[in-house]
Protein backbone atom coordinates (compact mmCIF):
# COMPACT_ATOMS: atom_id res chain seq x y z
CA UNK A 1 0.00 0.00 0.00
CA UNK A 2 1.14 3.53 -0.78
CA UNK A 3 -0.43 6.35 1.20
CA UNK A 4 -0.64 9.80 -0.39
CA UNK A 5 -2.62 13.00 -0.01
CA UNK A 6 -4.81 14.88 -2.44
CA UNK A 7 -5.42 18.22 -0.78
CA UNK A 8 -6.31 17.33 2.81
CA UNK A 9 -7.71 13.91 1.92
CA UNK A 10 -5.49 10.88 2.52
CA UNK A 11 -5.76 8.11 -0.06
CA UNK A 12 -4.22 4.67 -0.56
CA UNK A 13 -2.86 3.22 -3.81
CA UNK A 14 -2.98 -0.57 -3.79
CA UNK A 15 -2.23 -1.77 -7.30
CA UNK A 16 1.07 -1.31 -9.12
CA UNK A 17 -0.68 0.82 -11.74
CA UNK A 18 -2.11 3.17 -9.08
CA UNK A 19 1.25 3.37 -7.33
CA UNK A 20 3.00 4.14 -10.63
CA UNK A 21 0.63 7.02 -11.35
CA UNK A 22 1.06 8.48 -7.86
CA UNK A 23 4.86 8.19 -7.96
CA UNK A 24 5.05 9.65 -11.48
CA UNK A 25 3.04 12.68 -10.38
CA UNK A 26 5.31 13.11 -7.36
CA UNK A 27 8.63 12.74 -9.17
CA UNK A 28 7.73 14.45 -12.44
CA UNK A 29 5.79 17.70 -11.92
CA UNK A 30 3.80 19.13 -14.82
CA UNK A 31 5.68 20.98 -17.54
CA UNK A 32 5.86 24.78 -17.23
CA UNK A 33 3.55 26.77 -19.49
CA UNK A 34 4.89 27.74 -22.90
CA UNK A 35 6.68 31.06 -22.92
CA UNK A 36 5.15 33.81 -24.98
CA UNK A 37 7.12 34.92 -28.00
CA UNK A 38 7.02 38.44 -26.48
CA UNK A 39 9.29 37.29 -23.64
CA UNK A 40 12.81 37.88 -24.88
CA UNK A 41 15.94 36.96 -23.01
CA UNK A 42 18.35 39.71 -22.12
CA UNK A 43 21.86 38.85 -23.25
CA UNK A 44 25.04 40.76 -22.61
CA UNK A 45 26.56 42.60 -25.54
CA UNK A 46 29.29 40.80 -27.41
CA UNK A 47 32.83 41.81 -26.45
CA UNK A 48 34.31 44.37 -28.78
CA UNK A 49 37.94 44.49 -29.86
CA UNK A 50 40.81 42.07 -29.74
CA UNK A 51 41.33 40.66 -26.30
CA UNK A 52 44.42 38.51 -26.03
CA UNK A 53 44.65 36.05 -23.17
CA UNK A 54 48.14 34.92 -22.31
CA UNK A 55 49.28 31.54 -21.04
CA UNK A 56 50.44 33.26 -17.85
CA UNK A 57 46.96 34.63 -17.21
CA UNK A 58 45.43 31.17 -17.61
CA UNK A 59 48.05 29.58 -15.35
CA UNK A 60 47.47 32.29 -12.73
CA UNK A 61 43.75 31.57 -12.69
CA UNK A 62 44.37 27.82 -12.49
CA UNK A 63 46.64 28.34 -9.45
CA UNK A 64 43.75 30.09 -7.67
CA UNK A 65 41.49 27.02 -7.97
CA UNK A 66 41.08 24.78 -4.95
CA UNK A 67 42.74 21.38 -5.35
CA UNK A 68 40.75 18.15 -5.66
CA UNK A 69 37.58 19.82 -6.92
CA UNK A 70 35.44 18.36 -9.69
CA UNK A 71 35.31 20.21 -12.98
CA UNK A 72 31.99 21.98 -13.60
CA UNK A 73 31.02 22.37 -17.23
C-alpha positions as CSV (number, residue, x, y, z in Angstrom):
1,X,0.0,0.0,0.0
2,X,1.1,3.5,-0.8
3,X,-0.4,6.4,1.2
4,X,-0.6,9.8,-0.4
5,X,-2.6,13.0,0.0
6,X,-4.8,14.9,-2.4
7,X,-5.4,18.2,-0.8
8,X,-6.3,17.3,2.8
9,X,-7.7,13.9,1.9
10,X,-5.5,10.9,2.5
11,X,-5.8,8.1,-0.1
12,X,-4.2,4.7,-0.6
13,X,-2.9,3.2,-3.8
14,X,-3.0,-0.6,-3.8
15,X,-2.2,-1.8,-7.3
16,X,1.1,-1.3,-9.1
17,X,-0.7,0.8,-11.7
18,X,-2.1,3.2,-9.1
19,X,1.3,3.4,-7.3
20,X,3.0,4.1,-10.6
21,X,0.6,7.0,-11.3
22,X,1.1,8.5,-7.9
23,X,4.9,8.2,-8.0
24,X,5.1,9.6,-11.5
25,X,3.0,12.7,-10.4
26,X,5.3,13.1,-7.4
27,X,8.6,12.7,-9.2
28,X,7.7,14.5,-12.4
29,X,5.8,17.7,-11.9
30,X,3.8,19.1,-14.8
31,X,5.7,21.0,-17.5
32,X,5.9,24.8,-17.2
33,X,3.6,26.8,-19.5
34,X,4.9,27.7,-22.9
35,X,6.7,31.1,-22.9
36,X,5.2,33.8,-25.0
37,X,7.1,34.9,-28.0
38,X,7.0,38.4,-26.5
39,X,9.3,37.3,-23.6
40,X,12.8,37.9,-24.9
41,X,15.9,37.0,-23.0
42,X,18.4,39.7,-22.1
43,X,21.9,38.8,-23.3
44,X,25.0,40.8,-22.6
45,X,26.6,42.6,-25.5
46,X,29.3,40.8,-27.4
47,X,32.8,41.8,-26.4
48,X,34.3,44.4,-28.8
49,X,37.9,44.5,-29.9
50,X,40.8,42.1,-29.7
51,X,41.3,40.7,-26.3
52,X,44.4,38.5,-26.0
53,X,44.7,36.1,-23.2
54,X,48.1,34.9,-22.3
55,X,49.3,31.5,-21.0
56,X,50.4,33.3,-17.8
57,X,47.0,34.6,-17.2
58,X,45.4,31.2,-17.6
59,X,48.1,29.6,-15.3
60,X,47.5,32.3,-12.7
61,X,43.7,31.6,-12.7
62,X,44.4,27.8,-12.5
63,X,46.6,28.3,-9.5
64,X,43.7,30.1,-7.7
65,X,41.5,27.0,-8.0
66,X,41.1,24.8,-5.0
67,X,42.7,21.4,-5.4
68,X,40.8,18.1,-5.7
69,X,37.6,19.8,-6.9
70,X,35.4,18.4,-9.7
71,X,35.3,20.2,-13.0
72,X,32.0,22.0,-13.6
73,X,31.0,22.4,-17.2
